[in-house]
Amino acid sequence: MKARVFVSLKPSVLDPQGDAIAKALHSLGHGEVESVRVGKYFDVEFAPGMSREDLEAKLQGISQDVLSNPVIEDFQVDICAES
């Protein structure tokens, strides 16, 4: 099974990298852009044989403990396809 975990800053956390990108876009003539928030994603592949429920639980734990900082980041798990 394959999954993608999206990690982004919580809305209350300042995003200076996103602000810099928004300013660059404005300077390139894209004034219609109001704001940019930067995030990251992880593609994770598991060995066959796990149930979807077990996979979801495992990904929640991995995302909370390793892939994100729960103090300042949110995450979303998207199970993509079966291997």
C-alpha positions, 0 to 999 in steps of 0.5 A, spaced: 500 500 500 502 507 498 500 513 502 502 520 502 502 524 508 501 532 507 504 536 513 503 544 513 504 549 519 498 550 523 494 557 521 496 560 527 504 559 526 508 564 522 510 562 515 516 566 513 518 562 507 511 562 504 511 570 505 518 570 501 515 566 496 508 571 495 513 577 495 517 574 489 510 572 486 508 579 486 515 582 484 514 577 478 507 580 476 503 575 480 499 581 484 493 577 485 496 572 489 494 574 496 498 569 500 502 562 500 503 557 505 509 552 505 508 545 506 511 538 505 509 531 503 512 524 504 510 518 500 510 512 504 510 505 501 508 499 506 509 491 504 503 488 502 498 484 507 496 490 512 489 491 512 487 499 510 485 500 518 492 497 520 495 502 515 491 508 517 493 507 524 500 506 523 500 512 519 497 516 524 502 514 529 508 515 524 505 522 522 504 524 529 511 521 532 516 522 526 513 526 520 510 532 524 511 537 530 504 537 533 506 543 536 506 547 530 504 543 524 498 539 522 498 533 518 493 529 513 494 522 511 491 520 504 492 512 502 493 512 495 493 505 492 494 498 493 501 495 491 
